[in-house]
């Protein structure tokens, strides 16, 4: 792979895309006008951390496929070969039966998740979260007469695109115009100290943010609240790392009121923060863990809802009741390519010590971004964990007024023009789509990070002076 385009002319591909593909998260109007330069972007090839578009332009990908997914980088032939070999042998059988890669990956995955025992396969992060929500609701009916059915979620967190997931989403612009929503989902405050809701700091702030959850439980009635769904590090809501004291207090509150703890690891899972799962930084013991993106680094579609044996046992305690088990299926949860790819993905992370690299390179990148903060007053705060980082842009450091989101998007555009793809919070929080987002592959080197930071530096200088 040398980054050169294929010998044949792919202009037809571009026109077919323009005419028929409905892209995600983007306004199509510019591509349907008279401007011949306004072509949709086609990514043709990828290798390592770099991708090439239809014009042959090389880009360093600092967002792992655009949405923090390709954790081990592009061009991993061993994953592709594992998928090919498995597809020839058996591509699919419904999840009511087992498969060899499904059994072996579940064993491997559980070995990295002490205290959890069961893996339910699905095809997307949204669906994985839906399964957990359905389990909570069924438990409510089985044990509490349907009363303990409410599910708490946090302001700024994101859990997927289905109507139920949007009902559990703390990003108002994501859910705008898609209501009415599913009842029984209740919001709790975010834990971003930079956007403080209490005149406290550090551990005291973290405990206060957790105590706010208890206040909601008491207001709703503990006998009505079945679970709480939280990201370990908030992703699209601004890359928010929790304050000290937050997670231990959350765990304590869940146990006090018999509230099941659901951790959404769709972004953080499989190494993104420097541990196998983000929650493992904080010593907590969840009842549900959902995951998707990095599970197979995008080489195949796979997502999982992992539970404790305590949860699993609740669905097999009365075999005389024909409604007692989890009466659910995910069609593409029966695909074998996903677990086959995921096994190789995990092997690569282990063999190349990508968790160690993520910690080292994450610390380095955090330091470089903080140096950039010293140089550019428009950076109000830099935050993150591992290779999962954000830089919040503000018009004034004292008031913390966010920059106009078009200016934040202009920084992304200028970086792209330089050949570096970064992200920005997008249609998430009204008035606060102002955080630059970085999630380079776990294989990132210092040279890669230097290029990302340098491009950001030049873009900030150009846009803000």
C-alpha positions in Angstrom: 0.0 0.0 0.0 1.6 3.2 -1.2 -1.2 5.7 -0.8 -1.7 6.0 -4.6 -5.1 5.8 -6.1 -6.3 2.8 -8.0 -5.4 3.0 -11.7 -9.1 3.2 -12.7 -11.1 6.4 -12.7 -13.4 6.5 -9.6 -15.3 9.6 -10.6 -18.3 7.3 -11.1 -18.0 6.2 -7.5 -18.2 9.8 -6.4 -21.3 10.4 -8.5 -23.0 7.3 -7.3 -22.3 8.4 -3.7 -23.6 11.8 -4.4 -26.8 10.4 -6.0 -27.7 7.6 -3.6 -25.8 7.5 -0.3 -27.4 9.1 2.7 -24.4 10.0 4.9 -24.4 10.2 8.7 -24.3 13.4 10.7 -24.0 15.8 7.8 -25.9 18.3 5.7 -26.1 17.2 2.1 -27.2 20.4 0.5 -23.6 21.5 -0.6 -23.2 18.3 -2.6 -26.4 18.8 -4.6 -25.6 22.3 -5.9 -23.8 23.6 -8.9 -20.3 23.8 -7.3 -18.3 21.0 -8.9 -15.7 21.2 -6.1 -18.3 20.2 -3.5 -17.8 16.5 -3.7 -18.6 14.1 -0.9 -15.4 12.7 0.5 -14.7 9.1 -0.3 -12.0 7.4 1.9 -10.3 4.9 -0.4 -7.6 3.3 1.6 -6.1 3.2 5.1 -2.8 2.0 6.6 -1.7 2.4 10.2 -3.0 5.8 11.3 -3.3 7.3 7.8 -6.1 7.3 5.2 -6.3 8.5 1.6 -9.3 10.1 -0.1 -10.5 9.9 -3.7 -8.1 12.8 -4.7 -5.1 10.9 -3.3 -4.7 13.3 -0.4 -3.2 11.7 2.7 -4.6 12.4 6.1 -3.5 11.5 9.6 -6.6 10.2 11.3 -6.8 11.5 14.9 -10.3 10.3 15.5 -9.9 6.6 14.6 -12.4 6.4 11.8 -14.3 9.6 12.6 -16.1 8.2 15.7 -13.3 6.7 17.9 -13.5 3.2 16.5 -10.4 1.9 14.7 -8.4 1.3 17.9 -5.6 -0.9 16.4 -5.3 1.1 13.2 -5.9 0.3 9.5 -4.5 -2.5 7.4 -4.5 -5.3 9.9 -4.4 -8.3 7.6 -4.5 -10.8 10.4 -8.0 -9.5 11.4 -9.2 -9.6 7.8 -7.8 -13.1 7.4 -9.5 -14.3 10.5 -12.8 -12.9 9.3 -12.4 -14.4 5.9 -11.6 -17.8 7.3 -14.5 -17.8 9.6 -17.0 -16.6 6.9 -16.0 -19.6 4.7 -16.5 -21.9 7.6 -19.7 -20.5 9.0 -20.9 -16.9 8.4 -24.0 -16.9 10.6 -26.4 -18.8 12.8 -29.0 -17.2 15.1 -27.9 -16.4 18.6 -30.2 -19.0 20.1 -27.3 -21.4 19.3 -23.6 -21.0 19.8 -20.6 -20.6 17.6 -16.9 -21.3 18.0 -15.8 -17.6 17.8 -18.7 -16.5 19.9 -17.8 -18.9 22.7 -14.1 -18.2 22.6 -14.4 -14.4 22.4 -16.8 -14.4 25.3 -14.3 -16.4 27.4 -11.5 -14.0 26.4 -13.5 -10.9 27.1 -14.8 -12.1 30.5 -11.2 -12.8 31.5 -10.6 -9.0 31.3 -13.7 -8.2 33.3 -13.6 -9.6 36.9 -17.0 -9.8 38.5 -18.9 -10.1 35.1 -19.7 -13.4 33.5 -22.2 -13.3 30.6 -22.0 -11.8 27.1 -25.1 -11.0 25.0 -24.1 -10.3 21.4 -25.7 -7.5 19.4 -24.8 -5.5 16.3 -24.4 -1.9 17.6 -23.8 0.1 20.7 -27.4 1.5 20.6 -28.8 -2.0 20.5 -26.5 -3.2 23.3 -27.8 -0.4 25.5 -31.4 -1.2 24.5 -30.8 -4.8 25.7 -29.7 -3.6 29.1 -32.8 -1.3 29.3 -35.0 -4.2 28.4 -33.4 -6.4 31.1 -34.0 -3.7 33.7 -37.6 -3.4 32.7 -38.2 -7.1 32.7 -36.5 -7.4 36.1 -38.9 -4.7 37.3 -41.9 -6.8 36.2 -40.5 -10.1 37.5 -39.6 -8.8 41.0 -41.3 -5.5 41.7 -44.6 -5.6 40.0 -43.3 -3.3 37.2 -42.8 -0.4 39.6 -38.9 -0.3 39.8 -38.6 0.5 36.1 -37.1 4.0 35.9 -33.7 4.4 34.4 -31.5 7.4 35.3 -29.1 8.9 32.8 -26.7 11.8 33.0 -26.7 15.3 31.4 -24.2 15.4 28.5 -23.9 11.6 28.2 -24.9 9.8 25.0 -26.1 6.2 24.7 -27.2 5.8 21.1 -29.6 6.7 18.3 -32.8 4.7 18.8 -35.8 6.4 20.4 -35.2 4.6 23.8 -31.5 5.5 23.7 -32.3 9.1 22.8 -34.7 9.0 25.8 -31.7 8.1 27.9 -29.5 10.7 26.2 -28.2 13.8 27.9 -27.5 15.7 24.7 -30.5 17.8 23.8 -29.5 18.6 20.2 -29.1 14.9 19.5 -32.7 14.2 20.5 -34.3 17.3 19.2 -37.2 16.7 16.8 -37.3 13.0 17.5 -39.8 13.0 20.4 -42.1 12.1 22.0 -39.6 9.9 23.9 -39.9 6.7 25.8 -41.2 7.3 29.4 -39.4 6.2 32.5 -36.0 7.8 31.8 -34.9 10.5 34.3 -31.9 12.9 34.0 -29.3 13.5 36.7 -26.7 16.4 36.6 -23.4 16.1 34.8 -20.1 16.0 36.7 -18.0 18.5 34.7 -16.3 20.6 37.3 -15.2 23.1 34.6 -18.9 23.9 34.1 -19.4 23.9 37.9 -22.9 23.5 39.4 -21.7 23.9 43.0 -19.1 26.1 44.6 -16.8 23.2 45.3 -13.7 21.7 43.8 -11.8 18.4 43.6 -13.1 15.5 45.6 -15.7 17.6 47.3 -17.1 18.5 43.9 -17.1 14.8 42.8 -19.0 13.8 45.9 -21.5 16.6 45.4 -22.1 15.6 41.8 -22.7 12.0 42.9 -25.0 13.1 45.8 -27.1 14.9 43.2 -27.9 11.4 41.8 -29.1 10.4 45.3 -31.3 13.5 45.4 -33.0 12.4 42.1 -33.5 8.9 43.4 -35.2 10.2 46.6 -37.3 12.6 44.6 -38.5 9.9 42.2 -38.8 7.3 44.9 -36.2 4.6 45.4 -38.8 1.9 44.9 -39.3 3.2 41.3 -35.7 3.5 40.2 -34.2 0.3 38.7 -30.9 1.4 37.1 -28.6 4.2 36.2 -26.7 4.3 32.9 -23.5 6.3 32.8 -20.4 6.7 30.6 -17.1 6.2 32.5 -15.7 9.2 30.7 -18.3 11.3 28.8 -17.5 11.3 25.1 -19.5 13.4 22.7 -20.8 15.6 25.5 -17.3 17.2 25.9 -14.8 14.5 26.8 -15.5 14.7 30.5 -13.3 12.9 33.0 -15.1 12.4 36.4 -13.8 14.3 39.5 -12.1 12.4 42.4 -14.6 10.9 44.7 -17.4 10.7 42.1 -17.4 7.0 41.2 -17.0 5.5 44.7 -19.9 7.6 45.9 -22.0 6.6 42.8 -21.3 2.9 43.6 -22.3 3.5 47.2 -25.6 5.1 46.2 -26.5 2.3 43.8 -26.0 -0.3 46.5 -27.9 1.7 49.1 -31.0 1.9 47.0 -30.7 -1.4 45.0 -30.1 0.4 41.7 -28.4 -1.6 39.0 -25.3 0.1 37.6 -25.0 0.2 33.8 -21.7 1.4 32.4 -21.7 2.4 28.7 -18.2 1.6 27.4 -19.2 2.0 23.7 -16.4 4.6 23.3 -14.0 3.8 26.2 -14.0 0.0 25.9 -11.1 -2.1 24.6 -8.2 0.2 25.5 -9.2 3.7 24.6 -8.4 5.1 28.1 -5.4 2.9 28.8 -7.2 0.1 30.6 -9.4 -2.6 29.0 -12.4 -0.7 30.1 -12.8 2.9 31.4 -14.7 1.9 34.5 -11.6 -0.1 35.7 -9.8 3.1 36.5 -12.3 3.8 39.3 -12.6 0.5 41.2 -16.4 0.1 40.6 -18.4 -3.1 40.1 -21.1 -2.6 37.4 -24.0 -4.9 36.8 -24.1 -4.2 33.1 -21.3 -3.1 30.7 -22.1 -2.3 27.1 -19.5 -1.9 24.3 -19.2 -1.6 20.6 -16.8 0.5 18.5 -13.3 -0.7 19.5 -14.4 -4.3 20.2 -13.3 -5.3 16.7 -11.8 -1.9 15.7 -14.4 -1.6 13.0 -13.2 -4.6 11.0 -16.5 -6.3 11.6 -19.8 -5.2 13.3 -20.1 -6.4 16.8 -21.4 -5.1 20.1 -22.0 -6.7 23.5 -24.1 -6.3 26.6 -22.1 -8.0 29.4 -23.8 -8.7 32.8 -23.0 -10.2 36.2 -24.1 -13.6 37.1 -26.5 -12.0 39.5 -28.4 -10.4 36.7 -28.2 -13.5 34.5 -29.7 -15.6 37.3 -32.8 -13.5 37.5 -33.8 -14.8 34.0 -33.7 -18.5 34.9 -35.0 -18.7 38.4 -38.4 -20.2 37.5 -38.4 -22.6 34.6 -42.1 -23.3 35.0 -42.8 -19.7 33.8 -42.7 -19.5 30.0 -42.2 -15.8 30.2 -39.3 -15.9 32.7 -36.3 -15.9 30.4 -35.0 -12.9 28.4 -37.2 -13.2 25.3 -35.0 -11.2 22.9 -33.0 -11.7 19.8 -30.5 -9.6 17.8 -30.4 -10.9 14.2 -26.9 -9.8 13.5 -25.8 -10.8 17.0 -25.5 -14.2 15.3 -22.8 -13.1 12.9 -19.5 -14.9 13.4 -17.3 -12.3 11.8 -17.6 -10.0 14.8 -16.2 -12.3 17.5 -13.6 -13.7 15.1 -12.4 -10.1 14.4 -12.6 -9.2 18.1 -10.4 -12.1 19.2 -7.6 -10.9 16.8 -8.2 -7.3 17.9 -7.6 -8.3 21.6 -4.6 -10.4 20.7 -3.0 -7.4 18.9 -3.7 -5.1 21.9 -2.0 -7.7 24.2 0.9 -8.6 21.9 1.9 -5.0 21.1 1.2 -3.7 24.6 -1.2 -1.1 23.3 -2.6 -0.5 26.7 0.9 0.6 27.8 1.3 2.7 24.7 -2.0 4.3 25.3 -1.1 5.4 28.8 2.4 6.7 27.7 1.2 8.5 24.5 -1.9 9.7 26.3 0.2 11.4 28.9 2.5 12.8 26.3 -0.4 14.2 24.3 -2.1 15.7 27.3 1.2 17.5 28.1 1.4 18.8 24.6 -2.1 20.0 24.6 -1.6 21.8 27.9 1.4 23.5 26.4 -0.9 24.6 23.6 -3.3 25.9 26.2 -0.5 28.1 27.6 0.0 29.5 24.1 -3.6 30.0 23.1 -6.0 31.8 25.4 -8.9 30.3 23.5 -8.3 26.9 25.1 -10.2 27.1 28.4 -9.5 23.5 29.5 -7.7 20.4 28.3 -9.0 17.1 29.7 -9.0 13.4 29.0 -7.8 9.9 29.8 -5.4 7.8 27.7 -5.8 8.5 24.0 -9.2 10.1 24.5 -8.8 13.8 24.9 -10.6 17.1 24.5 -9.8 20.8 24.4 -12.7 23.1 25.3 -12.6 26.4 23.4 -13.8 29.6 25.1 -14.2 33.2 24.0 -13.1 34.4 27.5 -11.3 32.3 30.1 -12.7 34.3 33.0 -16.4 33.9 32.1 -15.8 30.6 30.3 -18.1 31.8 27.5 -17.9 29.1 24.8 -16.7 30.1 21.3 -19.1 30.2 18.5 -19.4 26.6 17.3 -18.7 27.7 13.7 -15.3 28.9 14.9 -14.6 25.5 16.5 -15.7 23.8 13.3 -13.3 26.1 11.4 -10.4 24.8 13.5 -11.4 21.2 12.4 -11.7 22.4 8.8 -8.2 24.0 8.8 -6.7 20.9 10.4 -8.3 18.8 7.7 -6.8 21.1 5.0 -3.4 20.4 6.6 -4.0 16.7 6.3 -5.0 15.9 9.9 -8.5 14.8 10.8 -9.7 15.9 14.3 -13.2 16.1 15.7 -15.4 18.6 17.6 -18.5 18.1 19.7 -21.3 18.2 17.1 -25.1 18.8 17.6 -24.8 17.7 21.2 -25.3 20.4 23.8 -27.0 23.6 22.8 -24.5 26.4 22.9 -21.7 24.1 24.0 -20.5 22.4 20.8 -17.1 23.9 21.5 -14.8 21.0 22.4 -12.1 19.7 20.0 -11.9 15.9 20.2 -9.0 13.6 19.8 -8.9 9.8 19.8 -6.0 8.6 17.7 -5.5 4.9 17.3 -3.8 3.1 20.2 -0.7 2.6 18.0 0.0 6.4 18.0 3.7 7.5 18.3 5.1 10.7 19.5 5.7 11.8 15.9 2.0 11.2 15.2 0.9 13.2 18.2 3.4 16.0 17.3 1.8 16.3 13.9 -1.7 16.4 15.4 -0.8 19.1 18.0 1.1 21.1 15.4 -1.9 21.1 13.1 -4.1 22.3 15.9 -1.6 25.0 16.8 -1.6 26.3 13.3 -5.4 26.2 13.0 -5.9 28.0 16.3 -3.4 30.7 15.2 -5.1 31.1 11.8 -8.7 31.2 13.2 -8.1 33.1 16.5 -4.8 34.9 16.0 
